[in-house]
Amino acid sequence: MAIVVDIDVLLARRRMSVAEFADAVGITPANVAVLKNGRAKAVRFSTLDAVCRVLDCQPGEVLRWVPDEAEVHV
């Protein structure tokens, strides 16, 4: 997938654990792992809002697009 989730980077910068983050956002640590590992198929705006509020960041700091290998070689 071409969308990369940088939650792990943001958590490290803020010295926040996954458990603290999950609790503050209102999701399970397992769902944080799904987001961090890029396995999420969708993210609700309410969840993205909570992520940005807790991490004091913009959505573009959480999600970024990178081209697939096939797109780079076209």
All heavy atoms as TSV, in Angstrom:
chain	resi	resn	atom	element	x	y	z
A	1	MET	N	N	0.850	-1.189	0.000
A	1	MET	CA	C	0.000	0.000	0.000
A	1	MET	C	C	0.883	1.235	0.000
A	1	MET	O	O	1.943	1.276	0.607
A	1	MET	CB	C	-0.924	-0.006	1.204
A	1	MET	CG	C	-1.657	1.293	1.327
A	1	MET	SD	S	-3.196	1.337	2.214
A	1	MET	CE	C	-4.145	0.081	1.462
A	2	ALA	N	N	0.422	2.267	-0.624
A	2	ALA	CA	C	1.199	3.486	-0.791
A	2	ALA	C	C	0.993	4.495	0.338
A	2	ALA	O	O	1.665	5.504	0.374
A	2	ALA	CB	C	0.853	4.135	-2.127
A	3	ILE	N	N	0.084	4.230	1.257
A	3	ILE	CA	C	-0.133	5.124	2.394
A	3	ILE	C	C	0.669	4.592	3.581
A	3	ILE	O	O	0.525	3.439	3.969
A	3	ILE	CB	C	-1.631	5.219	2.777
A	3	ILE	CG1	C	-2.465	5.710	1.601
A	3	ILE	CG2	C	-1.815	6.099	4.008
A	3	ILE	CD1	C	-2.131	7.122	1.143
A	4	VAL	N	N	1.507	5.449	4.143
A	4	VAL	CA	C	2.339	5.077	5.287
A	4	VAL	C	C	1.820	5.811	6.516
A	4	VAL	O	O	1.528	7.006	6.457
A	4	VAL	CB	C	3.815	5.452	5.028
A	4	VAL	CG1	C	4.676	5.140	6.237
A	4	VAL	CG2	C	4.331	4.737	3.790
A	5	VAL	N	N	1.706	5.076	7.611
A	5	VAL	CA	C	1.244	5.649	8.877
A	5	VAL	C	C	2.459	5.814	9.782
A	5	VAL	O	O	3.160	4.846	10.074
A	5	VAL	CB	C	0.182	4.736	9.541
A	5	VAL	CG1	C	-0.314	5.360	10.835
A	5	VAL	CG2	C	-0.974	4.472	8.587
A	6	ASP	N	N	2.712	7.038	10.223
A	6	ASP	CA	C	3.901	7.358	11.014
A	6	ASP	C	C	3.612	7.520	12.504
A	6	ASP	O	O	4.283	8.303	13.193
A	6	ASP	CB	C	4.557	8.634	10.474
A	6	ASP	CG	C	5.264	8.401	9.156
A	6	ASP	OD1	O	5.844	7.315	8.979
A	6	ASP	OD2	O	5.248	9.305	8.304
A	7	ILE	N	N	2.662	6.772	13.015
A	7	ILE	CA	C	2.325	6.879	14.443
A	7	ILE	C	C	3.522	6.499	15.311
A	7	ILE	O	O	3.786	7.152	16.325
A	7	ILE	CB	C	1.092	6.026	14.792
A	7	ILE	CG1	C	-0.161	6.679	14.221
A	7	ILE	CG2	C	0.958	5.841	16.299
A	7	ILE	CD1	C	-1.430	5.898	14.441
A	8	ASP	N	N	4.261	5.474	14.912
A	8	ASP	CA	C	5.395	5.049	15.732
A	8	ASP	C	C	6.441	6.154	15.862
A	8	ASP	O	O	7.011	6.361	16.938
A	8	ASP	CB	C	6.022	3.767	15.196
A	8	ASP	CG	C	6.385	3.825	13.724
A	8	ASP	OD1	O	5.918	4.748	13.020
A	8	ASP	OD2	O	7.128	2.945	13.265
A	9	VAL	N	N	6.663	6.905	14.798
A	9	VAL	CA	C	7.616	8.023	14.836
A	9	VAL	C	C	7.117	9.103	15.801
A	9	VAL	O	O	7.874	9.616	16.627
A	9	VAL	CB	C	7.813	8.614	13.423
A	9	VAL	CG1	C	8.667	9.868	13.458
A	9	VAL	CG2	C	8.411	7.570	12.491
A	10	LEU	N	N	5.838	9.435	15.682
A	10	LEU	CA	C	5.259	10.470	16.535
A	10	LEU	C	C	5.253	10.047	18.002
A	10	LEU	O	O	5.517	10.862	18.894
A	10	LEU	CB	C	3.853	10.816	16.062
A	10	LEU	CG	C	3.786	11.441	14.666
A	10	LEU	CD1	C	2.358	11.445	14.141
A	10	LEU	CD2	C	4.355	12.838	14.689
A	11	LEU	N	N	4.964	8.781	18.267
A	11	LEU	CA	C	4.989	8.288	19.645
A	11	LEU	C	C	6.401	8.358	20.221
A	11	LEU	O	O	6.582	8.754	21.376
A	11	LEU	CB	C	4.468	6.849	19.711
A	11	LEU	CG	C	2.971	6.659	19.483
A	11	LEU	CD1	C	2.622	5.175	19.515
A	11	LEU	CD2	C	2.162	7.423	20.507
A	12	ALA	N	N	7.384	7.990	19.428
A	12	ALA	CA	C	8.774	8.034	19.905
A	12	ALA	C	C	9.188	9.470	20.213
A	12	ALA	O	O	9.826	9.721	21.241
A	12	ALA	CB	C	9.698	7.421	18.859
A	13	ARG	N	N	8.822	10.399	19.346
A	13	ARG	CA	C	9.171	11.808	19.579
A	13	ARG	C	C	8.554	12.335	20.868
A	13	ARG	O	O	9.118	13.202	21.529
A	13	ARG	CB	C	8.700	12.669	18.415
A	13	ARG	CG	C	9.537	12.536	17.184
A	13	ARG	CD	C	9.050	13.477	16.115
A	13	ARG	NE	N	9.711	13.209	14.859
A	13	ARG	CZ	C	9.240	13.549	13.686
A	13	ARG	NH1	N	8.082	14.184	13.585
A	13	ARG	NH2	N	9.902	13.260	12.589
A	14	ARG	N	N	7.379	11.842	21.189
A	14	ARG	CA	C	6.670	12.323	22.378
A	14	ARG	C	C	6.909	11.437	23.599
A	14	ARG	O	O	6.334	11.653	24.649
A	14	ARG	CB	C	5.177	12.446	22.074
A	14	ARG	CG	C	4.910	13.661	21.181
A	14	ARG	CD	C	3.655	13.504	20.374
A	14	ARG	NE	N	3.376	14.653	19.536
A	14	ARG	CZ	C	3.952	14.897	18.357
A	14	ARG	NH1	N	4.870	14.079	17.872
A	14	ARG	NH2	N	3.634	15.959	17.654
A	15	ARG	N	N	7.720	10.413	23.410
A	15	ARG	CA	C	8.023	9.458	24.488
A	15	ARG	C	C	6.733	8.938	25.122
A	15	ARG	O	O	6.588	8.912	26.353
A	15	ARG	CB	C	8.937	10.091	25.526
A	15	ARG	CG	C	10.306	10.403	24.969
A	15	ARG	CD	C	11.261	10.816	26.059
A	15	ARG	NE	N	12.614	10.895	25.534
A	15	ARG	CZ	C	13.230	12.029	25.253
A	15	ARG	NH1	N	12.618	13.175	25.456
A	15	ARG	NH2	N	14.460	12.016	24.778
A	16	MET	N	N	5.818	8.525	24.257
A	16	MET	CA	C	4.528	8.012	24.696
A	16	MET	C	C	4.441	6.536	24.336
A	16	MET	O	O	4.804	6.141	23.233
A	16	MET	CB	C	3.398	8.792	24.008
A	16	MET	CG	C	2.001	8.384	24.426
A	16	MET	SD	S	0.708	9.345	23.576
A	16	MET	CE	C	0.751	10.846	24.514
A	17	SER	N	N	3.959	5.722	25.261
A	17	SER	CA	C	3.815	4.293	24.990
A	17	SER	C	C	2.554	4.034	24.182
A	17	SER	O	O	1.637	4.863	24.144
A	17	SER	CB	C	3.757	3.507	26.302
A	17	SER	OG	O	2.502	3.714	26.936
A	18	VAL	N	N	2.515	2.883	23.563
A	18	VAL	CA	C	1.336	2.485	22.799
A	18	VAL	C	C	0.132	2.406	23.726
A	18	VAL	O	O	-0.970	2.830	23.367
A	18	VAL	CB	C	1.578	1.136	22.075
A	18	VAL	CG1	C	0.281	0.570	21.513
A	18	VAL	CG2	C	2.609	1.308	20.976
A	19	ALA	N	N	0.319	1.876	24.920
A	19	ALA	CA	C	-0.791	1.752	25.871
A	19	ALA	C	C	-1.337	3.120	26.271
A	19	ALA	O	O	-2.561	3.321	26.311
A	19	ALA	CB	C	-0.341	0.978	27.104
A	20	GLU	N	N	-0.446	4.076	26.562
A	20	GLU	CA	C	-0.884	5.435	26.909
A	20	GLU	C	C	-1.630	6.072	25.741
A	20	GLU	O	O	-2.674	6.691	25.923
A	20	GLU	CB	C	0.318	6.314	27.256
A	20	GLU	CG	C	1.025	5.955	28.529
A	20	GLU	CD	C	2.343	6.707	28.683
A	20	GLU	OE1	O	3.036	6.944	27.665
A	20	GLU	OE2	O	2.664	7.052	29.830
A	21	PHE	N	N	-1.073	5.905	24.552
A	21	PHE	CA	C	-1.686	6.467	23.350
A	21	PHE	C	C	-3.060	5.862	23.101
A	21	PHE	O	O	-4.031	6.588	22.872
A	21	PHE	CB	C	-0.759	6.231	22.153
A	21	PHE	CG	C	-1.332	6.673	20.851
A	21	PHE	CD1	C	-1.495	8.015	20.561
A	21	PHE	CD2	C	-1.700	5.743	19.897
A	21	PHE	CE1	C	-2.028	8.424	19.336
A	21	PHE	CE2	C	-2.223	6.135	18.681
A	21	PHE	CZ	C	-2.386	7.478	18.404
A	22	ALA	N	N	-3.152	4.546	23.160
A	22	ALA	CA	C	-4.421	3.860	22.915
A	22	ALA	C	C	-5.483	4.331	23.901
A	22	ALA	O	O	-6.631	4.598	23.516
A	22	ALA	CB	C	-4.230	2.347	23.018
A	23	ASP	N	N	-5.099	4.438	25.158
A	23	ASP	CA	C	-6.037	4.887	26.184
A	23	ASP	C	C	-6.505	6.318	25.920
A	23	ASP	O	O	-7.688	6.620	26.018
A	23	ASP	CB	C	-5.386	4.782	27.566
A	23	ASP	CG	C	-6.357	5.052	28.690
A	23	ASP	OD1	O	-7.451	4.448	28.693
A	23	ASP	OD2	O	-6.040	5.892	29.557
A	24	ALA	N	N	-5.575	7.194	25.564
A	24	ALA	CA	C	-5.923	8.594	25.324
A	24	ALA	C	C	-6.801	8.763	24.090
A	24	ALA	O	O	-7.689	9.614	24.067
A	24	ALA	CB	C	-4.646	9.426	25.175
A	25	VAL	N	N	-6.562	7.950	23.051
A	25	VAL	CA	C	-7.342	8.041	21.815
A	25	VAL	C	C	-8.693	7.332	21.960
A	25	VAL	O	O	-9.679	7.736	21.342
A	25	VAL	CB	C	-6.541	7.449	20.627
A	25	VAL	CG1	C	-7.397	7.340	19.377
A	25	VAL	CG2	C	-5.322	8.309	20.347
A	26	GLY	N	N	-8.725	6.291	22.788
A	26	GLY	CA	C	-9.959	5.534	22.963
A	26	GLY	C	C	-10.060	4.333	22.031
A	26	GLY	O	O	-11.154	3.931	21.634
A	27	ILE	N	N	-8.900	3.763	21.668
A	27	ILE	CA	C	-8.871	2.543	20.864
A	27	ILE	C	C	-8.008	1.517	21.587
A	27	ILE	O	O	-7.285	1.853	22.525
A	27	ILE	CB	C	-8.340	2.789	19.431
A	27	ILE	CG1	C	-6.911	3.342	19.439
A	27	ILE	CG2	C	-9.270	3.713	18.667
A	27	ILE	CD1	C	-6.308	3.530	18.054
A	28	THR	N	N	-8.066	0.277	21.144
A	28	THR	CA	C	-7.289	-0.770	21.794
A	28	THR	C	C	-5.843	-0.739	21.309
A	28	THR	O	O	-5.564	-0.295	20.186
A	28	THR	CB	C	-7.874	-2.164	21.485
A	28	THR	OG1	O	-7.718	-2.426	20.081
A	28	THR	CG2	C	-9.339	-2.257	21.882
A	29	PRO	N	N	-4.918	-1.238	22.131
A	29	PRO	CA	C	-3.538	-1.358	21.671
A	29	PRO	C	C	-3.421	-2.213	20.402
A	29	PRO	O	O	-2.567	-1.953	19.553
A	29	PRO	CB	C	-2.816	-2.002	22.851
A	29	PRO	CG	C	-3.611	-1.562	24.043
A	29	PRO	CD	C	-5.049	-1.563	23.557
A	30	ALA	N	N	-4.289	-3.204	20.263
A	30	ALA	CA	C	-4.282	-4.039	19.054
A	30	ALA	C	C	-4.622	-3.201	17.826
A	30	ALA	O	O	-4.013	-3.370	16.755
A	30	ALA	CB	C	-5.263	-5.198	19.196
A	31	ASN	N	N	-5.571	-2.281	17.958
A	31	ASN	CA	C	-5.912	-1.419	16.823
A	31	ASN	C	C	-4.813	-0.402	16.532
A	31	ASN	O	O	-4.612	-0.017	15.378
A	31	ASN	CB	C	-7.249	-0.721	17.052
A	31	ASN	CG	C	-8.416	-1.638	16.788
A	31	ASN	OD1	O	-8.301	-2.601	16.046
A	31	ASN	ND2	N	-9.538	-1.357	17.414
A	32	VAL	N	N	-4.078	0.018	17.558
A	32	VAL	CA	C	-2.915	0.876	17.321
A	32	VAL	C	C	-1.890	0.104	16.492
A	32	VAL	O	O	-1.318	0.633	15.538
A	32	VAL	CB	C	-2.282	1.364	18.646
A	32	VAL	CG1	C	-0.989	2.118	18.374
A	32	VAL	CG2	C	-3.255	2.239	19.417
A	33	ALA	N	N	-1.681	-1.166	16.825
A	33	ALA	CA	C	-0.743	-1.995	16.068
A	33	ALA	C	C	-1.181	-2.138	14.614
A	33	ALA	O	O	-0.357	-2.083	13.701
A	33	ALA	CB	C	-0.608	-3.373	16.720
A	34	VAL	N	N	-2.477	-2.299	14.385
A	34	VAL	CA	C	-3.002	-2.396	13.020
A	34	VAL	C	C	-2.692	-1.118	12.251
A	34	VAL	O	O	-2.270	-1.159	11.091
A	34	VAL	CB	C	-4.525	-2.686	13.034
A	34	VAL	CG1	C	-5.143	-2.495	11.660
A	34	VAL	CG2	C	-4.787	-4.102	13.535
A	35	LEU	N	N	-2.873	0.023	12.889
A	35	LEU	CA	C	-2.546	1.300	12.249
A	35	LEU	C	C	-1.047	1.424	11.992
A	35	LEU	O	O	-0.620	1.767	10.887
A	35	LEU	CB	C	-3.007	2.469	13.122
A	35	LEU	CG	C	-4.495	2.750	13.185
A	35	LEU	CD1	C	-4.778	3.790	14.263
A	35	LEU	CD2	C	-5.001	3.222	11.842
A	36	LYS	N	N	-0.250	1.135	13.005
A	36	LYS	CA	C	1.199	1.295	12.895
A	36	LYS	C	C	1.792	0.406	11.811
A	36	LYS	O	O	2.732	0.798	11.129
A	36	LYS	CB	C	1.872	0.952	14.226
A	36	LYS	CG	C	1.786	2.023	15.269
A	36	LYS	CD	C	2.394	1.601	16.582
A	36	LYS	CE	C	3.731	0.936	16.429
A	36	LYS	NZ	N	4.394	0.621	17.687
A	37	ASN	N	N	1.252	-0.784	11.662
A	37	ASN	CA	C	1.804	-1.742	10.709
A	37	ASN	C	C	1.222	-1.612	9.314
A	37	ASN	O	O	1.542	-2.414	8.436
A	37	ASN	CB	C	1.619	-3.165	11.231
A	37	ASN	CG	C	2.394	-3.392	12.511
A	37	ASN	OD1	O	3.489	-2.892	12.666
A	37	ASN	ND2	N	1.817	-4.124	13.438
A	38	GLY	N	N	0.363	-0.621	9.106
A	38	GLY	CA	C	-0.189	-0.396	7.781
A	38	GLY	C	C	-1.214	-1.414	7.343
A	38	GLY	O	O	-1.472	-1.566	6.149
A	39	ARG	N	N	-1.824	-2.114	8.269
A	39	ARG	CA	C	-2.823	-3.131	7.930
A	39	ARG	C	C	-4.253	-2.591	7.970
A	39	ARG	O	O	-5.181	-3.309	7.633
A	39	ARG	CB	C	-2.686	-4.328	8.864
A	39	ARG	CG	C	-1.378	-5.082	8.695
A	39	ARG	CD	C	-1.344	-6.398	9.457
A	39	ARG	NE	N	-1.924	-6.326	10.770
A	39	ARG	CZ	C	-1.246	-6.230	11.902
A	39	ARG	NH1	N	0.069	-6.166	11.891
A	39	ARG	NH2	N	-1.861	-6.189	13.063
A	40	ALA	N	N	-4.425	-1.343	8.367
A	40	ALA	CA	C	-5.766	-0.761	8.443
A	40	ALA	C	C	-6.296	-0.517	7.033
A	40	ALA	O	O	-5.573	-0.056	6.155
A	40	ALA	CB	C	-5.746	0.539	9.226
A	41	LYS	N	N	-7.549	-0.836	6.811
A	41	LYS	CA	C	-8.197	-0.594	5.523
A	41	LYS	C	C	-8.909	0.751	5.503
A	41	LYS	O	O	-9.196	1.284	4.438
A	41	LYS	CB	C	-9.208	-1.714	5.208
A	41	LYS	CG	C	-8.588	-3.078	5.123
A	41	LYS	CD	C	-7.617	-3.152	3.971
A	41	LYS	CE	C	-7.009	-4.530	3.873
A	41	LYS	NZ	N	-5.867	-4.584	2.999
A	42	ALA	N	N	-9.174	1.296	6.681
A	42	ALA	CA	C	-9.873	2.577	6.780
A	42	ALA	C	C	-9.605	3.165	8.164
A	42	ALA	O	O	-9.260	2.441	9.102
A	42	ALA	CB	C	-11.373	2.386	6.594
A	43	VAL	N	N	-9.753	4.474	8.258
A	43	VAL	CA	C	-9.639	5.172	9.542
A	43	VAL	C	C	-10.789	6.171	9.610
A	43	VAL	O	O	-10.970	6.975	8.692
A	43	VAL	CB	C	-8.296	5.930	9.672
A	43	VAL	CG1	C	-8.217	6.669	10.994
A	43	VAL	CG2	C	-7.120	4.983	9.517
A	44	ARG	N	N	-11.570	6.103	10.665
A	44	ARG	CA	C	-12.659	7.063	10.840
A	44	ARG	C	C	-12.090	8.442	11.106
A	44	ARG	O	O	-11.050	8.591	11.760
A	44	ARG	CB	C	-13.536	6.658	12.017
A	44	ARG	CG	C	-14.357	5.440	11.760
A	44	ARG	CD	C	-15.313	5.208	12.912
A	44	ARG	NE	N	-16.205	4.123	12.570
A	44	ARG	CZ	C	-16.524	3.140	13.371
A	44	ARG	NH1	N	-16.043	3.118	14.605
A	44	ARG	NH2	N	-17.331	2.198	12.965
A	45	PHE	N	N	-12.775	9.461	10.607
A	45	PHE	CA	C	-12.338	10.828	10.873
A	45	PHE	C	C	-12.325	11.118	12.364
A	45	PHE	O	O	-11.459	11.859	12.844
A	45	PHE	CB	C	-13.213	11.843	10.140
A	45	PHE	CG	C	-12.873	12.003	8.685
A	45	PHE	CD1	C	-13.819	12.453	7.794
A	45	PHE	CD2	C	-11.608	11.729	8.191
A	45	PHE	CE1	C	-13.524	12.624	6.456
A	45	PHE	CE2	C	-11.286	11.889	6.868
A	45	PHE	CZ	C	-12.253	12.334	5.994
A	46	SER	N	N	-13.259	10.540	13.101
A	46	SER	CA	C	-13.276	10.770	14.549
A	46	SER	C	C	-12.023	10.186	15.201
A	46	SER	O	O	-11.475	10.770	16.147
A	46	SER	CB	C	-14.540	10.175	15.175
A	46	SER	OG	O	-14.618	8.781	14.929
A	47	THR	N	N	-11.548	9.048	14.702
A	47	THR	CA	C	-10.314	8.458	15.225
A	47	THR	C	C	-9.117	9.297	14.823
A	47	THR	O	O	-8.231	9.571	15.644
A	47	THR	CB	C	-10.145	7.012	14.715
A	47	THR	OG1	O	-11.281	6.241	15.112
A	47	THR	CG2	C	-8.879	6.380	15.259
A	48	LEU	N	N	-9.073	9.742	13.574
A	48	LEU	CA	C	-7.979	10.601	13.116
A	48	LEU	C	C	-7.954	11.901	13.905
A	48	LEU	O	O	-6.885	12.390	14.287
A	48	LEU	CB	C	-8.110	10.866	11.620
A	48	LEU	CG	C	-6.990	11.670	10.965
A	48	LEU	CD1	C	-5.631	11.004	11.169
A	48	LEU	CD2	C	-7.288	11.862	9.494
A	49	ASP	N	N	-9.124	12.440	14.186
A	49	ASP	CA	C	-9.226	13.650	15.005
A	49	ASP	C	C	-8.626	13.402	16.391
A	49	ASP	O	O	-7.845	14.220	16.895
A	49	ASP	CB	C	-10.694	14.079	15.111
A	49	ASP	CG	C	-10.882	15.250	16.051
A	49	ASP	OD1	O	-10.339	16.332	15.755
A	49	ASP	OD2	O	-11.562	15.072	17.078
A	50	ALA	N	N	-8.978	12.271	17.005
A	50	ALA	CA	C	-8.461	11.946	18.338
A	50	ALA	C	C	-6.952	11.730	18.301
A	50	ALA	O	O	-6.234	12.183	19.203
A	50	ALA	CB	C	-9.161	10.707	18.882
A	51	VAL	N	N	-6.453	11.067	17.261
A	51	VAL	CA	C	-5.014	10.854	17.116
A	51	VAL	C	C	-4.289	12.193	17.051
A	51	VAL	O	O	-3.295	12.420	17.743
A	51	VAL	CB	C	-4.719	9.995	15.863
A	51	VAL	CG1	C	-3.240	10.043	15.496
A	51	VAL	CG2	C	-5.176	8.555	16.069
A	52	CYS	N	N	-4.791	13.090	16.220
A	52	CYS	CA	C	-4.161	14.407	16.061
A	52	CYS	C	C	-4.252	15.236	17.344
A	52	CYS	O	O	-3.314	15.952	17.686
A	52	CYS	CB	C	-4.785	15.155	14.886
A	52	CYS	SG	S	-4.376	14.417	13.284
A	53	ARG	N	N	-5.370	15.120	18.046
A	53	ARG	CA	C	-5.521	15.848	19.302
A	53	ARG	C	C	-4.521	15.350	20.334
A	53	ARG	O	O	-3.819	16.139	20.977
A	53	ARG	CB	C	-6.949	15.685	19.830
A	53	ARG	CG	C	-7.243	16.429	21.116
A	53	ARG	CD	C	-8.691	16.284	21.579
A	53	ARG	NE	N	-9.381	15.078	21.169
A	53	ARG	CZ	C	-9.244	13.880	21.770
A	53	ARG	NH1	N	-8.427	13.739	22.799
A	53	ARG	NH2	N	-9.923	12.835	21.347
A	54	VAL	N	N	-4.413	14.035	20.476
A	54	VAL	CA	C	-3.520	13.444	21.471
A	54	VAL	C	C	-2.050	13.718	21.133
A	54	VAL	O	O	-1.249	14.019	22.017
A	54	VAL	CB	C	-3.777	11.915	21.591
A	54	VAL	CG1	C	-2.691	11.232	22.393
A	54	VAL	CG2	C	-5.149	11.671	22.214
A	55	LEU	N	N	-1.699	13.628	19.856
A	55	LEU	CA	C	-0.308	13.823	19.442
A	55	LEU	C	C	0.012	15.277	19.111
A	55	LEU	O	O	1.155	15.591	18.792
A	55	LEU	CB	C	0.014	12.931	18.240
A	55	LEU	CG	C	-0.039	11.432	18.503
A	55	LEU	CD1	C	0.213	10.656	17.223
A	55	LEU	CD2	C	0.965	11.032	19.582
A	56	ASP	N	N	-1.001	16.147	19.174
A	56	ASP	CA	C	-0.829	17.567	18.859
A	56	ASP	C	C	-0.139	17.725	17.498
A	56	ASP	O	O	0.946	18.304	17.388
A	56	ASP	CB	C	-0.035	18.280	19.949
A	56	ASP	CG	C	-0.023	19.790	19.767
A	56	ASP	OD1	O	-1.002	20.322	19.208
A	56	ASP	OD2	O	0.968	20.429	20.174
A	57	CYS	N	N	-0.789	17.158	16.470
A	57	CYS	CA	C	-0.204	17.173	15.135
A	57	CYS	C	C	-1.295	17.344	14.081
A	57	CYS	O	O	-2.481	17.354	14.405
A	57	CYS	CB	C	0.576	15.883	14.881
A	57	CYS	SG	S	-0.465	14.403	14.790
A	58	GLN	N	N	-0.869	17.452	12.849
A	58	GLN	CA	C	-1.775	17.546	11.706
A	58	GLN	C	C	-1.911	16.166	11.065
A	58	GLN	O	O	-0.999	15.325	11.189
A	58	GLN	CB	C	-1.220	18.534	10.675
A	58	GLN	CG	C	-1.198	19.970	11.155
A	58	GLN	CD	C	-2.598	20.493	11.387
A	58	GLN	OE1	O	-3.483	20.339	10.565
A	58	GLN	NE2	N	-2.788	21.129	12.532
A	59	PRO	N	N	-3.029	15.897	10.352
A	59	PRO	CA	C	-3.193	14.591	9.694
A	59	PRO	C	C	-2.032	14.232	8.770
A	59	PRO	O	O	-1.656	13.066	8.674
A	59	PRO	CB	C	-4.503	14.743	8.911
A	59	PRO	CG	C	-5.269	15.763	9.679
A	59	PRO	CD	C	-4.234	16.727	10.206
A	60	GLY	N	N	-1.442	15.215	8.119
A	60	GLY	CA	C	-0.318	14.965	7.231
A	60	GLY	C	C	0.943	14.502	7.939
A	60	GLY	O	O	1.861	13.987	7.309
A	61	GLU	N	N	0.994	14.670	9.248
A	61	GLU	CA	C	2.115	14.151	10.028
A	61	GLU	C	C	1.894	12.692	10.401
A	61	GLU	O	O	2.846	11.978	10.721
A	61	GLU	CB	C	2.323	14.979	11.288
A	61	GLU	CG	C	2.738	16.413	11.021
A	61	GLU	CD	C	2.808	17.220	12.286
A	61	GLU	OE1	O	3.820	17.093	13.013
A	61	GLU	OE2	O	1.844	17.975	12.548
A	62	VAL	N	N	0.642	12.251	10.356
A	62	VAL	CA	C	0.287	10.873	10.695
A	62	VAL	C	C	0.296	10.005	9.442
A	62	VAL	O	O	0.797	8.880	9.462
A	62	VAL	CB	C	-1.108	10.809	11.362
A	62	VAL	CG1	C	-1.506	9.370	11.672
A	62	VAL	CG2	C	-1.145	11.658	12.621
A	63	LEU	N	N	-0.258	10.524	8.353
A	63	LEU	CA	C	-0.385	9.775	7.106
A	63	LEU	C	C	0.424	10.439	6.009
A	63	LEU	O	O	0.422	11.663	5.884
A	63	LEU	CB	C	-1.857	9.735	6.662
A	63	LEU	CG	C	-2.869	9.202	7.664
A	63	LEU	CD1	C	-4.270	9.432	7.152
A	63	LEU	CD2	C	-2.621	7.737	7.940
A	64	ARG	N	N	1.113	9.632	5.216
A	64	ARG	CA	C	1.801	10.170	4.042
A	64	ARG	C	C	1.719	9.166	2.911
A	64	ARG	O	O	1.605	7.963	3.134
A	64	ARG	CB	C	3.244	10.544	4.340
A	64	ARG	CG	C	4.125	9.422	4.752
A	64	ARG	CD	C	5.505	9.931	5.186
A	64	ARG	NE	N	6.193	8.898	5.908
A	64	ARG	CZ	C	7.024	8.028	5.346
A	64	ARG	NH1	N	7.280	8.085	4.061
A	64	ARG	NH2	N	7.593	7.100	6.070
A	65	TRP	N	N	1.769	9.682	1.696
A	65	TRP	CA	C	1.688	8.855	0.507
A	65	TRP	C	C	3.072	8.676	-0.090
A	65	TRP	O	O	3.838	9.642	-0.200
A	65	TRP	CB	C	0.768	9.514	-0.522
A	65	TRP	CG	C	0.692	8.757	-1.805
A	65	TRP	CD1	C	-0.078	7.668	-2.059
A	65	TRP	CD2	C	1.408	9.030	-3.008
A	65	TRP	NE1	N	0.116	7.239	-3.346
A	65	TRP	CE2	C	1.038	8.065	-3.952
A	65	TRP	CE3	C	2.344	9.988	-3.371
A	65	TRP	CZ2	C	1.554	8.032	-5.235
A	65	TRP	CZ3	C	2.865	9.952	-4.653
A	65	TRP	CH2	C	2.461	8.986	-5.569
A	66	VAL	N	N	3.405	7.439	-0.431
A	66	VAL	CA	C	4.635	7.154	-1.164
A	66	VAL	C	C	4.254	6.316	-2.382
A	66	VAL	O	O	3.377	5.456	-2.298
A	66	VAL	CB	C	5.689	6.410	-0.304
A	66	VAL	CG1	C	6.196	7.283	0.810
A	66	VAL	CG2	C	5.126	5.121	0.258
A	67	PRO	N	N	4.875	6.556	-3.514
A	67	PRO	CA	C	4.514	5.801	-4.712
A	67	PRO	C	C	4.892	4.328	-4.586
A	67	PRO	O	O	5.890	3.991	-3.948
A	67	PRO	CB	C	5.304	6.482	-5.828
A	67	PRO	CG	C	6.372	7.253	-5.159
A	67	PRO	CD	C	5.909	7.541	-3.759
A	68	ASP	N	N	4.076	3.477	-5.187
A	68	ASP	CA	C	4.396	2.054	-5.256
A	68	ASP	C	C	5.598	1.862	-6.169
A	68	ASP	O	O	5.889	2.704	-7.017
A	68	ASP	CB	C	3.211	1.255	-5.822
A	68	ASP	CG	C	2.064	1.147	-4.833
A	68	ASP	OD1	O	2.325	1.167	-3.619
A	68	ASP	OD2	O	0.908	1.026	-5.289
A	69	GLU	N	N	6.287	0.749	-6.041
A	69	GLU	CA	C	7.435	0.435	-6.890
A	69	GLU	C	C	7.080	0.517	-8.370
A	69	GLU	O	O	7.817	1.063	-9.165
A	69	GLU	CB	C	7.951	-0.962	-6.575
A	69	GLU	CG	C	8.670	-1.066	-5.253
A	69	GLU	CD	C	10.025	-0.424	-5.270
A	69	GLU	OE1	O	10.723	-0.487	-6.306
A	69	GLU	OE2	O	10.411	0.188	-4.267
A	70	ALA	N	N	5.918	-0.002	-8.743
A	70	ALA	CA	C	5.504	-0.009	-10.148
A	70	ALA	C	C	5.339	1.403	-10.680
A	70	ALA	O	O	5.652	1.676	-11.842
A	70	ALA	CB	C	4.206	-0.792	-10.313
A	71	GLU	N	N	4.853	2.322	-9.842
A	71	GLU	CA	C	4.655	3.703	-10.266
A	71	GLU	C	C	5.980	4.424	-10.451
A	71	GLU	O	O	6.108	5.294	-11.300
A	71	GLU	CB	C	3.813	4.456	-9.244
A	71	GLU	CG	C	2.391	3.962	-9.172
A	71	GLU	CD	C	1.613	4.612	-8.049
A	71	GLU	OE1	O	2.193	5.412	-7.279
A	71	GLU	OE2	O	0.422	4.322	-7.930
A	72	VAL	N	N	6.993	4.064	-9.693
A	72	VAL	CA	C	8.288	4.712	-9.767
A	72	VAL	C	C	8.991	4.350	-11.071
A	72	VAL	O	O	9.659	5.167	-11.686
A	72	VAL	CB	C	9.167	4.313	-8.555
A	72	VAL	CG1	C	10.590	4.829	-8.722
A	72	VAL	CG2	C	8.560	4.839	-7.266
A	73	HIS	N	N	8.788	3.126	-11.542
A	73	HIS	CA	C	9.478	2.629	-12.723
A	73	HIS	C	C	8.718	2.834	-14.030
A	73	HIS	O	O	9.159	2.347	-15.052
A	73	HIS	CB	C	9.813	1.143	-12.548
A	73	HIS	CG	C	10.691	0.883	-11.377
A	73	HIS	ND1	N	11.917	1.491	-11.216
A	73	HIS	CD2	C	10.526	0.118	-10.292
A	73	HIS	CE1	C	12.477	1.075	-10.083
A	73	HIS	NE2	N	11.643	0.247	-9.499
A	74	VAL	N	N	7.618	3.555	-14.010
A	74	VAL	CA	C	6.830	3.762	-15.235
A	74	VAL	C	C	7.436	4.827	-16.089
A	74	VAL	O	O	8.075	5.730	-15.764
A	74	VAL	CB	C	5.366	4.135	-14.874
A	74	VAL	CG1	C	4.593	4.531	-16.107
A	74	VAL	CG2	C	4.724	2.989	-14.169
